[in-house]
Amino acid sequence: MTIPFFKASSHIIKPYTLMDLDDTLFQTQRKIDAWDLPTSKAENLVCAAVNKKGEPLSFMTHRQVSFFNWLLASTELIVVTARDRTEIKRVKLPFASWQVLTHGAIIVSEDGKLESQWQQHMHNELAPLQDKLNQLSQLFTQHSSTDNSHLKFTAHSDSFNNGTDPEELIIYLSIKHAQKDHQALIELAKQLPKLIRDFDGHFYLHVNANNLAILPHAVHKHHAVKFLLEQHLESTRPSFGFGDSLADLPFLQLLDWYGMPNHGQLHDQCDPQQSK
């Protein structure tokens, strides 16, 4: 068989871009200052996300705006984020394709509907863990209510189809530190496996900046992206992605190409200067 040489073609097949959001595509002003991002003067910033009160919270630099415009025009952009269905509504960007939400527990189609097969699968995985998740939730609720606690605790839940009626299930638990004490969260993460019997058998921990997440093993961006690639995306179309955290790496490795911003957790782990 003779293999032909490459010839340029005007027929363009749009690749898929699978994109983490926070700290990859946009970030808070505090992180802009900490990372000293270029093209981030006030007159260059664009609001990308708002807080619960509708006030600007996260911003895109001029370069990030250009990058995002290029991706919108030349690829099919798929969101892959830890944000849940409420939090994603506070992102003020024009997404028009699939969305992988809540660390991978939720998949939403282009028309805004929940992917039913994935919903059923996640129900089957999460339902047996509700007692343990409720136990942890009560423990942290009591602890965070004490006067000397600096922890902010949130239980993230959603509605899942169990074959008959939708059922509200806890998906994962998140903890933030009021003073943004990253080391305190790391120390807490070391203690957590001792609080619940067989913790490691059911859950894993993810710490990134001021976020500590307690997640069931079934909840992972990697699992949801693998399902999406196998069940819904065209195998002939190339795929690439971007993410900033170690938790993004497993889903990125499913793609043809992947990258990271020149700041954040994943970059720091790969930077030999940071590891010295």
N, C-alpha and C positions, 0 to 999 in steps of 0.2 A: 504494500500500500504506500502510495506517495502522499506525504503530508504537505499541504500547501503552505506557502508563506503568508504572513499577515498582509491584509489589504485594508486600508481605511474605508469605513462605510458611513454613510449619512444616517443609517438606521441605528438609532440610539435606544438601548434598553436601560431604563432607569434602575439603578441599584436600590436596594433597601438600605436605609440607615437606621440602626437601632441606637437610640440616644438616651443616656441618662441625663437628668436635668440639673438638679441642684449641685453647684460647684463644678459642673462640667460645662454647661451652657450659660448659666448665670449664677450669681452669688450675692450675698449681702454686702453692704458697704463696709462692714467690719472686715470681711475677708478680702475685699478689693484692696483695702489699705494694708492688710497684713501681707498680701502677696505682691503688692506694688504692681498691679496689672497695668500694662500699657493701654493707651487710648481710653483712660478711665476718668478724665477730667469731667467735672459736673456737666458741662455742655455737651459731652459725648455720650452720656449714659442714657439708657432707655429702660423704663420700668418693665420687668418681665413677670413679676409676681407680687401679690399684695398679701397683707396679714389678714387676720380675722375681721378687722375693722374696715378693711378695704383700703388701707394706707399702703403706699409703696414700700416694699420690703427687700426685694431682690432685683438686681439690675444686670443689664448686658452692657459690656464695653462696646466701643465702636467696632473693634475687630470681631467681637462675638456676634454683633448684629450682621456684619458682612458674611461671616461664616454661616449663620443661620439662614440668611437669604439665599446663599448659594445652595445649601442643602435642600431648602424648599423647592427651588427651581429645578434642581438636577437629580433629586432622589425622591423616593417615597419614604418619608420620615415616620418612624415608629417610636413612640415614647416607651421607655423602660425605666420605671421610677419606684422609689419607696413610697411616694405620695399615694394616699388613698383617694377614693372617689370624691370626697369632700375637698381635700387639699389640692387636687389637680384643677379644680374649678378656680382656684386663686392664681393659677398661672395664666397670664394674659397673652398667650401666643397661639397662632392659628394652626392647630394640629388637625389633620384630616384623615389619618389612617388608624391602624390598630394602636391600642394603648395597653401596656402591661403595667399594672398598678399594684400598690401595697406589697412591695417586695416580690411580686409574682403571684400572689394569691388571686388576683383579679385580672381577667383579660376582657377588654372591651373592644368590640368591632368598630369598623368605620362608621356605621350608622348609630353608634352609641349603645348598642345592646350587649348584654353580658354573654360571653361564650358559654353556651349551656353545658357542653360536654366537660369543659374545664370546671365549671361551677359544681357539677355533680362530683367530679373527682376530688375537688378541694373539700367539699362537704364530708365526703367519706374519710378524708385524712384528718380533718380538724375536729369532727364530732367526738371521737374518743379522747381527745386531749382537753376537753372543756373543763373537766374537774380540776386538772392540774393548772390550767391557765387561770381559772377562777381563784384557786388557792394562792397563786403568785400575785394575782391582782389585789386580793384582800390584804396580803402581806405588805405590799408596797403602798397601798392606799393608807393603811394605818401608819406606816413609817413616815410617809411624806406629809402627814397631817400634824406631826409633832412640831413643836416650836423650833427645835434646833436642826430640823431637816432642811437641807438645801436642794433636795431632789424634787423634780417635777415628773410625775408619773402619768402615763396615758395608756389606756387599753384600746387598741384598734380593732374594730369589729366590722362586719358587713353581713348582708343577707345572702344565704346560700340555698340552692334548691336541693331538697332531700328526696325528690321524686314525687312529692305531693305539695306541701305548702313550704314557702320560703322560711328559713330558720336563721335567726341572728346568732352568729358565732364569733367568739373572740379569735382574731387571727394572730396577733402578736402584741407584745408589750414593749413600750419605749420609756426610757428614763433620760431626763436632761438634768443638768446641774445649774442651779440658779446663778451661780457665779462663774459658770463656764469652766469649771475645774476639770480638765480632761483627765488628769492623773487620778482624781477621786473616782471617776467612772471606771477607769482601768482597774483600780483596786477593788471596786464593787464587783466587777466582772469576774475577778478571781474568786470571790466569795460565793457567788450565786449558785454554782453547781452543788454546794453543800446544803442549800436550803430545801431542795426538793429531791426526793428519792428518785434515782435513775434519771437525773436531769439530763446528762449527756446522751442518754438513749433516746430522748424525745426532742431536745432543744439544742440550738447552737446560739452563740452570742456574736454580735457584730458591734464593734465600737469604732466610730468615726467622728472625730472632732467632739462636739458636745451632744452626741447621740449614742445611747446604748440601747440596742434592740435585743429582745429575747424572742427568738423565732423557732417555730417547729421546723424540723428537718424538711418537711414537705413544702414549706414556703421558701422559695428561692427564685430569683430572677432566671437562673439557669434553667430550671424545670419548665417555667412558662415559655421562655424563648424557644426551647427545644420543641415543645408542643406546637408553638406557632409555626416554626420552620417546617415541621413535618406535616402539619394538618392544613395549613392555610396559605403559606407563602410559596411562590413559584420557585422550584429548585433550579431553574435555568438562569434566574436573575442573581447577579452577584450581591453580596451583603457585606457591609462593614458597620462598625459601631464605635462608640466613644463612651468612656466612663472614668470616674475619678477615684473610686474606692476599691479596696480589695474584694468587696462583695460583688463588684461588677465583673471582675476578671473571668469567673466561670462562664457567664453568658457571652462575654466578648470572644472567648476562645471557641465558641460554636460557629463563629462567623468567618468569612474569607479573609478579612483584614480588620484590624482594630487599632485604636489609638487612645491617647489620654491627654488632658491638658498638662501644661508644664508647671503644675502646682497640684497640691492635694495628696491624699494618702497613697494612692497607687504610684504616683510620680516619685514621692519620697522613698518608697520601698525600692524603686528601681534605680534611684540616683546613688552612685557609689560614694558621692561626697556626703550624703545624708547617713550612710551606713557606717562611716568611720567613727 
